[in-house]
Structure formats: C-alpha cells, structure tokens
Amino acid sequence: MATDVGSQTEPSVTRLVSGIIDDTQRLLEQHANLLKEDLRKDLREAKDAGLAMGLASALLGAGGLLLLFMLVYLLHEQVQLPLWGSFGIVGGILAVIGGALFFRGQQKVENFNPLPEQSVEAMKEDLQWKTNQK
C-alpha cells in the first residue's frame, strides 16, 4: 500500500519529460516574441530618427546651397576670378569632400548589424539545448 500512495503523489518520468518539453517550447515562444518586440522597437526608433534626419538634411541642404552661391560670388568679386572659375573651384572642393564622406559611410554600412544580438544568442542556445535533449 505504501508504494501505491507514493506512485500517486509523485509524477511519472513521462510526465516530467513532457513538462520539460512544454516549458522549453514556452521559453522558445517567449524568446521569439521578445525578438519580435525588439525588432519592432528598433524599427520605430529608426523611423523616427529617419524623419528627423530627413527634415534636417533638407534644411541644411537649402542653407548650404545658399552659402555655396555666396562663396562662389565672393571668390568672383574678391579674387577677380571669372564666374565659371569660381564655380569650378567650389564644385571641385565639394566633390572631394563628398567622395570622402561617401566612402566613410559605405564602410559604416558594411559593418552595420541590425539584429539584436542578445535575443538571437538566447534563441540559439534554447534551440541547441532542445535539439541536444533527444
């Protein structure tokens, strides 16, 4: 009789393994949901930053264009260069600076990783643990 009572209060091995598998699946779902939320949050932040940067770029571009015209006419008046020469000098300097900035930005884009590393690593560990369990 004592063995009957013990077997009724203690869970079976099958039940324990089933519970572990259920917990693992629930953990994987939670990690997947966390990864989705991290990506959504990053996307929202990137969108907000993009809008602000777009507006700032437009205003800076308009102001910069007016300043460049001012510089061209300043060279024309003060240095007595022909107008086409003043435009050529200013345009050449801008082309060199723009090329340098372009290549610097290209290097940064190549090193950019948009995935949240911690969430991805946690999911990899969970999947590896689940596949090695069998």
N, CA, C and O atoms as a GROMACS GRO file, in nm:
protein
  536
    1MET      N    1   0.078  -0.119   0.000
    1MET     CA    2   0.000   0.000   0.000
    1MET      C    3   0.083   0.126   0.000
    1MET      O    4   0.046   0.226  -0.062
    2ALA      N    5   0.192   0.122   0.068
    2ALA     CA    6   0.277   0.240   0.074
    2ALA      C    7   0.328   0.274  -0.065
    2ALA      O    8   0.344   0.392  -0.098
    3THR      N    9   0.355   0.173  -0.147
    3THR     CA   10   0.403   0.201  -0.282
    3THR      C   11   0.292   0.261  -0.368
    3THR      O   12   0.320   0.339  -0.458
    4ASP      N   13   0.168   0.225  -0.342
    4ASP     CA   14   0.058   0.283  -0.419
    4ASP      C   15   0.043   0.432  -0.392
    4ASP      O   16   0.021   0.510  -0.484
    5VAL      N   17   0.056   0.470  -0.265
    5VAL     CA   18   0.043   0.611  -0.229
    5VAL      C   19   0.157   0.691  -0.291
    5VAL      O   20   0.135   0.801  -0.343
    6GLY      N   21   0.281   0.638  -0.286
    6GLY     CA   22   0.397   0.707  -0.341
    6GLY      C   23   0.384   0.727  -0.491
    6GLY      O   24   0.422   0.833  -0.540
    7SER      N   25   0.334   0.631  -0.563
    7SER     CA   26   0.322   0.645  -0.707
    7SER      C   27   0.213   0.743  -0.745
    7SER      O   28   0.217   0.802  -0.854
    8GLN      N   29   0.115   0.763  -0.657
    8GLN     CA   30   0.008   0.858  -0.688
    8GLN      C   31   0.052   1.002  -0.664
    8GLN      O   32   0.006   1.092  -0.735
    9THR      N   33   0.139   1.028  -0.567
    9THR     CA   34   0.178   1.166  -0.536
    9THR      C   35   0.298   1.211  -0.619
    9THR      O   36   0.314   1.331  -0.643
   10GLU      N   37   0.382   1.119  -0.662
   10GLU     CA   38   0.498   1.157  -0.741
   10GLU      C   39   0.466   1.146  -0.890
   10GLU      O   40   0.406   1.047  -0.933
   11PRO      N   41   0.504   1.246  -0.968
   11PRO     CA   42   0.475   1.241  -1.112
   11PRO      C   43   0.563   1.137  -1.181
   11PRO      O   44   0.674   1.108  -1.136
   12SER      N   45   0.512   1.083  -1.289
   12SER     CA   46   0.587   0.983  -1.363
   12SER      C   47   0.697   1.050  -1.444
   12SER      O   48   0.696   1.172  -1.464
   13VAL      N   49   0.792   0.971  -1.491
   13VAL     CA   50   0.902   1.022  -1.571
   13VAL      C   51   0.849   1.082  -1.701
   13VAL      O   52   0.897   1.185  -1.747
   14THR      N   53   0.751   1.017  -1.759
   14THR     CA   54   0.692   1.067  -1.883
   14THR      C   55   0.629   1.204  -1.860
   14THR      O   56   0.642   1.294  -1.943
   15ARG      N   57   0.564   1.219  -1.749
   15ARG     CA   58   0.501   1.348  -1.718
   15ARG      C   59   0.607   1.455  -1.695
   15ARG      O   60   0.589   1.569  -1.738
   16LEU      N   61   0.716   1.419  -1.627
   16LEU     CA   62   0.824   1.516  -1.604
   16LEU      C   63   0.888   1.560  -1.736
   16LEU      O   64   0.911   1.679  -1.758
   17VAL      N   65   0.918   1.463  -1.824
   17VAL     CA   66   0.978   1.496  -1.953
   17VAL      C   67   0.882   1.580  -2.035
   17VAL      O   68   0.924   1.675  -2.102
   18SER      N   69   0.756   1.547  -2.032
   18SER     CA   70   0.655   1.624  -2.105
   18SER      C   71   0.650   1.768  -2.052
   18SER      O   72   0.638   1.862  -2.130
   19GLY      N   73   0.658   1.784  -1.921
   19GLY     CA   74   0.659   1.917  -1.861
   19GLY      C   75   0.782   1.997  -1.902
   19GLY      O   76   0.772   2.117  -1.929
   20ILE      N   77   0.897   1.931  -1.908
   20ILE     CA   78   1.020   1.999  -1.951
   20ILE      C   79   1.009   2.043  -2.095
   20ILE      O   80   1.049   2.155  -2.130
   21ILE      N   81   0.955   1.956  -2.180
   21ILE     CA   82   0.939   1.992  -2.322
   21ILE      C   83   0.840   2.107  -2.337
   21ILE      O   84   0.863   2.198  -2.417
   22ASP      N   85   0.732   2.104  -2.262
   22ASP     CA   86   0.635   2.215  -2.267
   22ASP      C   87   0.699   2.346  -2.221
   22ASP      O   88   0.678   2.451  -2.282
   23ASP      N   89   0.778   2.338  -2.114
   23ASP     CA   90   0.846   2.459  -2.066
   23ASP      C   91   0.944   2.511  -2.168
   23ASP      O   92   0.957   2.632  -2.186
   24THR      N   93   1.014   2.422  -2.235
   24THR     CA   94   1.110   2.462  -2.338
   24THR      C   95   1.039   2.529  -2.454
   24THR      O   96   1.085   2.632  -2.505
   25GLN      N   97   0.928   2.472  -2.496
   25GLN     CA   98   0.852   2.532  -2.606
   25GLN      C   99   0.800   2.670  -2.566
   25GLN      O  100   0.802   2.763  -2.646
   26ARG      N  101   0.753   2.682  -2.444
   26ARG     CA  102   0.704   2.811  -2.396
   26ARG      C  103   0.818   2.913  -2.391
   26ARG      O  104   0.800   3.029  -2.425
   27LEU      N  105   0.936   2.869  -2.348
   27LEU     CA  106   1.053   2.957  -2.344
   27LEU      C  107   1.093   3.002  -2.484
   27LEU      O  108   1.127   3.118  -2.504
   28LEU      N  109   1.089   2.909  -2.580
   28LEU     CA  110   1.120   2.946  -2.718
   28LEU      C  111   1.020   3.048  -2.773
   28LEU      O  112   1.058   3.142  -2.842
   29GLU      N  113   0.892   3.028  -2.742
   29GLU     CA  114   0.791   3.123  -2.786
   29GLU      C  115   0.814   3.260  -2.724
   29GLU      O  116   0.800   3.363  -2.790
   30GLN      N  117   0.852   3.261  -2.595
   30GLN     CA  118   0.877   3.388  -2.528
   30GLN      C  119   0.998   3.459  -2.590
   30GLN      O  120   0.997   3.581  -2.607
   31HIS      N  121   1.102   3.383  -2.621
   31HIS     CA  122   1.220   3.443  -2.685
   31HIS      C  123   1.185   3.494  -2.825
   31HIS      O  124   1.235   3.599  -2.866
   32ALA      N  125   1.103   3.422  -2.897
   32ALA     CA  126   1.062   3.468  -3.030
   32ALA      C  127   0.981   3.597  -3.019
   32ALA      O  128   1.000   3.689  -3.098
   33ASN      N  129   0.891   3.603  -2.922
   33ASN     CA  130   0.812   3.725  -2.900
   33ASN      C  131   0.902   3.841  -2.859
   33ASN      O  132   0.881   3.955  -2.903
   34LEU      N  133   1.000   3.814  -2.776
   34LEU     CA  134   1.095   3.918  -2.734
   34LEU      C  135   1.174   3.970  -2.854
   34LEU      O  136   1.196   4.090  -2.867
   35LEU      N  137   1.216   3.879  -2.940
   35LEU     CA  138   1.289   3.920  -3.060
   35LEU      C  139   1.201   4.006  -3.150
   35LEU      O  140   1.248   4.107  -3.202
   36LYS      N  141   1.075   3.968  -3.168
   36LYS     CA  142   0.981   4.047  -3.250
   36LYS      C  143   0.966   4.187  -3.192
   36LYS      O  144   0.970   4.286  -3.266
   37GLU      N  145   0.947   4.196  -3.061
   37GLU     CA  146   0.929   4.326  -2.997
   37GLU      C  147   1.055   4.412  -3.008
   37GLU      O  148   1.046   4.533  -3.028
   38ASP      N  149   1.172   4.348  -2.994
   38ASP     CA  150   1.298   4.422  -3.010
   38ASP      C  151   1.309   4.479  -3.151
   38ASP      O  152   1.349   4.594  -3.169
   39LEU      N  153   1.273   4.398  -3.249
   39LEU     CA  154   1.280   4.445  -3.388
   39LEU      C  155   1.179   4.556  -3.415
   39LEU      O  156   1.210   4.652  -3.484
   40ARG      N  157   1.058   4.543  -3.361
   40ARG     CA  158   0.957   4.648  -3.378
   40ARG      C  159   1.003   4.779  -3.314
   40ARG      O  160   0.988   4.886  -3.372
   41LYS      N  161   1.059   4.769  -3.194
   41LYS     CA  162   1.107   4.888  -3.124
   41LYS      C  163   1.219   4.955  -3.203
   41LYS      O  164   1.220   5.077  -3.221
   42ASP      N  165   1.313   4.874  -3.251
   42ASP     CA  166   1.423   4.929  -3.330
   42ASP      C  167   1.372   4.993  -3.459
   42ASP      O  168   1.424   5.095  -3.502
   43LEU      N  169   1.271   4.932  -3.520
   43LEU     CA  170   1.215   4.987  -3.643
   43LEU      C  171   1.146   5.121  -3.618
   43LEU      O  172   1.162   5.215  -3.696
   44ARG      N  173   1.071   5.130  -3.507
   44ARG     CA  174   1.006   5.257  -3.472
   44ARG      C  175   1.111   5.366  -3.447
   44ARG      O  176   1.097   5.478  -3.496
   45GLU      N  177   1.215   5.332  -3.372
   45GLU     CA  178   1.319   5.429  -3.344
   45GLU      C  179   1.391   5.472  -3.472
   45GLU      O  180   1.424   5.589  -3.488
   46ALA      N  181   1.415   5.378  -3.561
   46ALA     CA  182   1.482   5.410  -3.687
   46ALA      C  183   1.393   5.500  -3.773
   46ALA      O  184   1.443   5.591  -3.839
   47LYS      N  185   1.262   5.475  -3.772
   47LYS     CA  186   1.170   5.558  -3.849
   47LYS      C  187   1.168   5.701  -3.796
   47LYS      O  188   1.174   5.796  -3.873
   48ASP      N  189   1.159   5.716  -3.664
   48ASP     CA  190   1.159   5.849  -3.605
   48ASP      C  191   1.290   5.923  -3.633
   48ASP      O  192   1.289   6.041  -3.668
   49ALA      N  193   1.400   5.853  -3.619
   49ALA     CA  194   1.530   5.914  -3.647
   49ALA      C  195   1.541   5.950  -3.794
   49ALA      O  196   1.597   6.054  -3.829
   50GLY      N  197   1.489   5.866  -3.882
   50GLY     CA  198   1.495   5.892  -4.025
   50GLY      C  199   1.416   6.016  -4.064
   50GLY      O  200   1.460   6.096  -4.147
   51LEU      N  201   1.298   6.032  -4.004
   51LEU     CA  202   1.217   6.151  -4.032
   51LEU      C  203   1.288   6.278  -3.988
   51LEU      O  204   1.292   6.377  -4.061
   52ALA      N  205   1.343   6.275  -3.867
   52ALA     CA  206   1.415   6.393  -3.816
   52ALA      C  207   1.538   6.423  -3.902
   52ALA      O  208   1.566   6.539  -3.935
   53MET      N  209   1.610   6.317  -3.938
   53MET     CA  210   1.730   6.337  -4.020
   53MET      C  211   1.693   6.385  -4.160
   53MET      O  212   1.766   6.465  -4.218
   54GLY      N  213   1.582   6.339  -4.215
   54GLY     CA  214   1.539   6.383  -4.347
   54GLY      C  215   1.505   6.531  -4.349
   54GLY      O  216   1.547   6.604  -4.438
   55LEU      N  217   1.429   6.575  -4.249
   55LEU     CA  218   1.394   6.716  -4.240
   55LEU      C  219   1.518   6.802  -4.217
   55LEU      O  220   1.534   6.907  -4.280
   56ALA      N  221   1.605   6.757  -4.128
   56ALA     CA  222   1.728   6.832  -4.102
   56ALA      C  223   1.815   6.839  -4.228
   56ALA      O  224   1.875   6.942  -4.257
   57SER      N  225   1.821   6.730  -4.302
   57SER     CA  226   1.901   6.728  -4.425
   57SER      C  227   1.847   6.825  -4.528
   57SER      O  228   1.924   6.892  -4.596
   58ALA      N  229   1.715   6.832  -4.541
   58ALA     CA  230   1.656   6.925  -4.637
   58ALA      C  231   1.688   7.070  -4.601
   58ALA      O  232   1.726   7.149  -4.687
   59LEU      N  233   1.673   7.103  -4.474
   59LEU     CA  234   1.702   7.240  -4.431
   59LEU      C  235   1.850   7.273  -4.443
   59LEU      O  236   1.888   7.382  -4.488
   60LEU      N  237   1.935   7.178  -4.403
   60LEU     CA  238   2.079   7.201  -4.416
   60LEU      C  239   2.120   7.211  -4.562
   60LEU      O  240   2.208   7.290  -4.597
   61GLY      N  241   2.058   7.132  -4.646
   61GLY     CA  242   2.089   7.138  -4.788
   61GLY      C  243   2.054   7.273  -4.849
   61GLY      O  244   2.132   7.328  -4.926
   62ALA      N  245   1.936   7.325  -4.816
   62ALA     CA  246   1.896   7.456  -4.868
   62ALA      C  247   1.988   7.566  -4.817
   62ALA      O  248   2.031   7.652  -4.893
   63GLY      N  249   2.018   7.563  -4.688
   63GLY     CA  250   2.110   7.663  -4.632
   63GLY      C  251   2.249   7.651  -4.689
   63GLY      O  252   2.314   7.751  -4.720
   64GLY      N  253   2.296   7.528  -4.704
   64GLY     CA  254   2.430   7.506  -4.761
   64GLY      C  255   2.439   7.553  -4.906
   64GLY      O  256   2.541   7.608  -4.947
   65LEU      N  257   2.334   7.531  -4.982
   65LEU     CA  258   2.333   7.574  -5.121
   65LEU      C  259   2.345   7.727  -5.131
   65LEU      O  260   2.420   7.780  -5.213
   66LEU      N  261   2.269   7.795  -5.047
   66LEU     CA  262   2.278   7.942  -5.047
   66LEU      C  263   2.417   7.990  -5.006
   66LEU      O  264   2.470   8.086  -5.062
   67LEU      N  265   2.477   7.923  -4.908
   67LEU     CA  266   2.613   7.961  -4.866
   67LEU      C  267   2.715   7.932  -4.975
   67LEU      O  268   2.811   8.008  -4.991
   68LEU      N  269   2.695   7.826  -5.050
   68LEU     CA  270   2.787   7.796  -5.159
   68LEU      C  271   2.779   7.900  -5.271
   68LEU      O  272   2.881   7.941  -5.326
   69PHE      N  273   2.657   7.943  -5.302
   69PHE     CA  274   2.643   8.051  -5.400
   69PHE      C  275   2.712   8.178  -5.351
   69PHE      O  276   2.775   8.251  -5.428
   70MET      N  277   2.699   8.204  -5.220
   70MET     CA  278   2.765   8.320  -5.164
   70MET      C  279   2.916   8.308  -5.178
   70MET      O  280   2.984   8.405  -5.211
   71LEU      N  281   2.970   8.188  -5.153
   71LEU     CA  282   3.114   8.167  -5.165
   71LEU      C  283   3.161   8.184  -5.308
   71LEU      O  284   3.267   8.242  -5.332
   72VAL      N  285   3.085   8.134  -5.403
   72VAL     CA  286   3.120   8.149  -5.544
   72VAL      C  287   3.128   8.298  -5.582
   72VAL      O  288   3.225   8.341  -5.645
   73TYR      N  289   3.027   8.374  -5.542
   73TYR     CA  290   3.026   8.516  -5.577
   73TYR      C  291   3.132   8.593  -5.499
   73TYR      O  292   3.183   8.695  -5.547
   74LEU      N  293   3.165   8.547  -5.379
   74LEU     CA  294   3.273   8.609  -5.302
   74LEU      C  295   3.407   8.589  -5.373
   74LEU      O  296   3.487   8.683  -5.384
   75LEU      N  297   3.432   8.467  -5.421
   75LEU     CA  298   3.556   8.442  -5.498
   75LEU      C  299   3.560   8.527  -5.625
   75LEU      O  300   3.665   8.581  -5.660
   76HIS      N  301   3.449   8.537  -5.691
   76HIS     CA  302   3.441   8.615  -5.814
   76HIS      C  303   3.473   8.762  -5.789
   76HIS      O  304   3.546   8.824  -5.866
   77GLU      N  305   3.418   8.817  -5.682
   77GLU     CA  306   3.437   8.960  -5.653
   77GLU      C  307   3.573   8.990  -5.592
   77GLU      O  308   3.639   9.086  -5.632
   78GLN      N  309   3.614   8.909  -5.494
   78GLN     CA  310   3.734   8.942  -5.418
   78GLN      C  311   3.863   8.898  -5.487
   78GLN      O  312   3.963   8.970  -5.482
   79VAL      N  313   3.863   8.783  -5.551
   79VAL     CA  314   3.985   8.729  -5.613
   79VAL      C  315   3.990   8.764  -5.762
   79VAL      O  316   4.090   8.739  -5.829
   80GLN      N  317   3.884   8.820  -5.811
   80GLN     CA  318   3.874   8.859  -5.952
   80GLN      C  319   3.887   8.739  -6.047
   80GLN      O  320   3.948   8.748  -6.153
   81LEU      N  321   3.827   8.628  -6.006
   81LEU     CA  322   3.822   8.511  -6.092
   81LEU      C  323   3.698   8.522  -6.180
   81LEU      O  324   3.600   8.585  -6.143
   82PRO      N  325   3.705   8.459  -6.298
   82PRO     CA  326   3.581   8.454  -6.376
   82PRO      C  327   3.477   8.372  -6.300
   82PRO      O  328   3.511   8.286  -6.218
   83LEU      N  329   3.353   8.398  -6.328
   83LEU     CA  330   3.245   8.330  -6.256
   83LEU      C  331   3.252   8.180  -6.274
   83LEU      O  332   3.230   8.105  -6.178
   84TRP      N  333   3.282   8.132  -6.395
   84TRP     CA  334   3.292   7.988  -6.418
   84TRP      C  335   3.407   7.928  -6.337
   84TRP      O  336   3.395   7.814  -6.291
   85GLY      N  337   3.516   8.000  -6.319
   85GLY     CA  338   3.629   7.950  -6.239
   85GLY      C  339   3.592   7.939  -6.092
   85GLY      O  340   3.632   7.844  -6.025
   86SER      N  341   3.517   8.036  -6.042
   86SER     CA  342   3.473   8.030  -5.902
   86SER      C  343   3.382   7.911  -5.878
   86SER      O  344   3.395   7.841  -5.778
   87PHE      N  345   3.288   7.888  -5.972
   87PHE     CA  346   3.201   7.770  -5.961
   87PHE      C  347   3.283   7.641  -5.969
   87PHE      O  348   3.254   7.545  -5.897
   88GLY      N  349   3.384   7.637  -6.054
   88GLY     CA  350   3.469   7.518  -6.069
   88GLY      C  351   3.546   7.487  -5.942
   88GLY      O  352   3.553   7.371  -5.901
   89ILE      N  353   3.604   7.589  -5.879
   89ILE     CA  354   3.680   7.567  -5.756
   89ILE      C  355   3.590   7.516  -5.644
   89ILE      O  356   3.621   7.417  -5.578
   90VAL      N  357   3.478   7.583  -5.624
   90VAL     CA  358   3.386   7.542  -5.517
   90VAL      C  359   3.330   7.403  -5.546
   90VAL      O  360   3.321   7.320  -5.455
   91GLY      N  361   3.292   7.376  -5.670
   91GLY     CA  362   3.240   7.244  -5.706
   91GLY      C  363   3.342   7.134  -5.688
   91GLY      O  364   3.308   7.025  -5.643
   92GLY      N  365   3.468   7.160  -5.723
   92GLY     CA  366   3.574   7.060  -5.706
   92GLY      C  367   3.599   7.027  -5.560
   92GLY      O  368   3.616   6.910  -5.524
   93ILE      N  369   3.602   7.130  -5.475
   93ILE     CA  370   3.621   7.106  -5.331
   93ILE      C  371   3.505   7.024  -5.275
   93ILE      O  372   3.526   6.932  -5.197
   94LEU      N  373   3.385   7.057  -5.316
   94LEU     CA  374   3.268   6.981  -5.268
   94LEU      C  375   3.271   6.836  -5.316
   94LEU      O  376   3.233   6.746  -5.241
   95ALA      N  377   3.315   6.814  -5.438
   95ALA     CA  378   3.322   6.678  -5.491
   95ALA      C  379   3.422   6.593  -5.412
   95ALA      O  380   3.394   6.476  -5.383
   96VAL      N  381   3.535   6.651  -5.376
   96VAL     CA  382   3.636   6.577  -5.298
   96VAL      C  383   3.583   6.545  -5.159
   96VAL      O  384   3.595   6.431  -5.113
   97ILE      N  385   3.524   6.643  -5.093
   97ILE     CA  386   3.470   6.620  -4.959
   97ILE      C  387   3.355   6.518  -4.965
   97ILE      O  388   3.348   6.429  -4.880
   98GLY      N  389   3.267   6.530  -5.064
   98GLY     CA  390   3.155   6.436  -5.078
   98GLY      C  391   3.202   6.294  -5.104
   98GLY      O  392   3.145   6.199  -5.050
   99GLY      N  393   3.306   6.278  -5.186
   99GLY     CA  394   3.360   6.145  -5.212
   99GLY      C  395   3.417   6.082  -5.087
   99GLY      O  396   3.395   5.963  -5.061
  100ALA      N  397   3.490   6.160  -5.008
  100ALA     CA  398   3.547   6.108  -4.883
  100ALA      C  399   3.437   6.066  -4.787
  100ALA      O  400   3.445   5.960  -4.725
  101LEU      N  401   3.334   6.148  -4.773
  101LEU     CA  402   3.223   6.114  -4.684
  101LEU      C  403   3.146   5.991  -4.733
  101LEU      O  404   3.100   5.910  -4.653
  102PHE      N  405   3.132   5.978  -4.865
  102PHE     CA  406   3.063   5.862  -4.921
  102PHE      C  407   3.137   5.733  -4.886
  102PHE      O  408   3.074   5.636  -4.843
  103PHE      N  409   3.267   5.730  -4.904
  103PHE     CA  410   3.342   5.608  -4.875
  103PHE      C  411   3.344   5.577  -4.725
  103PHE      O  412   3.344   5.461  -4.686
  104ARG      N  413   3.346   5.680  -4.643
  104ARG     CA  414   3.339   5.659  -4.498
  104ARG      C  415   3.203   5.598  -4.461
  104ARG      O  416   3.197   5.504  -4.381
  105GLY      N  417   3.096   5.652  -4.518
  105GLY     CA  418   2.962   5.598  -4.492
  105GLY      C  419   2.947   5.456  -4.543
  105GLY      O  420   2.880   5.374  -4.480
  106GLN      N  421   3.007   5.426  -4.657
  106GLN     CA  422   3.000   5.292  -4.713
  106GLN      C  423   3.066   5.191  -4.620
  106GLN      O  424   3.016   5.080  -4.605
  107GLN      N  425   3.176   5.227  -4.558
  107GLN     CA  426   3.243   5.138  -4.463
  107GLN      C  427   3.156   5.114  -4.341
  107GLN      O  428   3.151   5.003  -4.289
  108LYS      N  429   3.087   5.218  -4.294
  108LYS     CA  430   3.000   5.201  -4.178
  108LYS      C  431   2.881   5.111  -4.209
  108LYS      O  432   2.840   5.031  -4.125
  109VAL      N  433   2.825   5.123  -4.329
  109VAL     CA  434   2.712   5.038  -4.369
  109VAL      C  435   2.755   4.892  -4.375
  109VAL      O  436   2.677   4.804  -4.338
  110GLU      N  437   2.874   4.865  -4.422
  110GLU     CA  438   2.923   4.727  -4.431
  110GLU      C  439   2.938   4.664  -4.293
  110GLU      O  440   2.924   4.543  -4.280
  111ASN      N  441   2.965   4.744  -4.190
  111ASN     CA  442   2.984   4.692  -4.054
  111ASN      C  443   2.856   4.697  -3.971
  111ASN      O  444   2.859   4.663  -3.852
  112PHE      N  445   2.744   4.739  -4.030
  112PHE     CA  446   2.618   4.754  -3.958
  112PHE      C  447   2.548   4.620  -3.943
  112PHE      O  448   2.538   4.544  -4.039
  113ASN      N  449   2.500   4.591  -3.821
  113ASN     CA  450   2.425   4.468  -3.795
  113ASN      C  451   2.294   4.506  -3.725
  113ASN      O  452   2.297   4.546  -3.609
  114PRO      N  453   2.179   4.493  -3.794
  114PRO     CA  454   2.053   4.540  -3.736
  114PRO      C  455   1.988   4.445  -3.635
  114PRO      O  456   1.892   4.483  -3.569
  115LEU      N  457   2.038   4.322  -3.622
  115LEU     CA  458   1.973   4.226  -3.533
  115LEU      C  459   2.015   4.248  -3.388
  115LEU      O  460   2.132   4.277  -3.361
  116PRO      N  461   1.922   4.236  -3.293
  116PRO     CA  462   1.958   4.243  -3.152
  116PRO      C  463   2.034   4.116  -3.112
  116PRO      O  464   1.975   4.008  -3.107
  117GLU      N  465   2.161   4.129  -3.086
  117GLU     CA  466   2.249   4.014  -3.065
  117GLU      C  467   2.209   3.928  -2.945
  117GLU      O  468   2.215   3.805  -2.953
  118GLN      N  469   2.168   3.990  -2.834
  118GLN     CA  470   2.137   3.912  -2.714
  118GLN      C  471   2.016   3.821  -2.736
  118GLN      O  472   2.018   3.705  -2.694
  119SER      N  473   1.914   3.871  -2.800
  119SER     CA  474   1.795   3.789  -2.824
  119SER      C  475   1.825   3.674  -2.918
  119SER      O  476   1.777   3.562  -2.898
  120VAL      N  477   1.904   3.701  -3.020
  120VAL     CA  478   1.939   3.596  -3.117
  120VAL      C  479   2.023   3.488  -3.049
  120VAL      O  480   2.001   3.369  -3.071
  121GLU      N  481   2.119   3.529  -2.967
  121GLU     CA  482   2.203   3.431  -2.897
  121GLU      C  483   2.121   3.347  -2.801
  121GLU      O  484   2.143   3.226  -2.791
  122ALA      N  485   2.026   3.407  -2.730
  122ALA     CA  486   1.942   3.332  -2.637
  122ALA      C  487   1.858   3.229  -2.711
  122ALA      O  488   1.841   3.116  -2.664
  123MET      N  489   1.804   3.267  -2.827
  123MET     CA  490   1.725   3.172  -2.906
  123MET      C  491   1.812   3.059  -2.959
  123MET      O  492   1.768   2.944  -2.962
  124LYS      N  493   1.935   3.090  -3.000
  124LYS     CA  494   2.025   2.984  -3.048
  124LYS      C  495   2.054   2.884  -2.937
  124LYS      O  496   2.055   2.763  -2.960
  125GLU      N  497   2.079   2.935  -2.816
  125GLU     CA  498   2.107   2.846  -2.703
  125GLU      C  499   1.986   2.758  -2.672
  125GLU      O  500   2.000   2.639  -2.646
  126ASP      N  501   1.868   2.817  -2.675
  126ASP     CA  502   1.746   2.739  -2.647
  126ASP      C  503   1.725   2.630  -2.751
  126ASP      O  504   1.692   2.517  -2.716
  127LEU      N  505   1.742   2.665  -2.878
  127LEU     CA  506   1.724   2.566  -2.984
  127LEU      C  507   1.830   2.456  -2.975
  127LEU      O  508   1.801   2.339  -2.998
  128GLN      N  509   1.952   2.495  -2.943
  128GLN     CA  510   2.058   2.396  -2.932
  128GLN      C  511   2.029   2.302  -2.814
  128GLN      O  512   2.050   2.181  -2.825
  129TRP      N  513   1.982   2.356  -2.704
  129TRP     CA  514   1.950   2.275  -2.589
  129TRP      C  515   1.837   2.179  -2.622
  129TRP      O  516   1.840   2.062  -2.583
  130LYS      N  517   1.736   2.228  -2.694
  130LYS     CA  518   1.621   2.143  -2.726
  130LYS      C  519   1.661   2.032  -2.822
  130LYS      O  520   1.614   1.919  -2.806
  131THR      N  521   1.746   2.059  -2.920
  131THR     CA  522   1.785   1.955  -3.016
  131THR      C  523   1.881   1.855  -2.953
  131THR      O  524   1.881   1.738  -2.991
  132ASN      N  525   1.963   1.896  -2.859
  132ASN     CA  526   2.055   1.804  -2.793
  132ASN      C  527   1.987   1.721  -2.686
  132ASN      O  528   2.046   1.625  -2.635
  133GLN      N  529   1.866   1.756  -2.651
  133GLN     CA  530   1.792   1.687  -2.545
  133GLN      C  531   1.753   1.545  -2.589
  133GLN      O  532   1.748   1.454  -2.506
  134LYS      N  533   1.726   1.527  -2.717
  134LYS     CA  534   1.678   1.398  -2.766
  134LYS      C  535   1.788   1.304  -2.776
  134LYS      O  536   1.768   1.189  -2.816
   0.00000   0.00000   0.00000
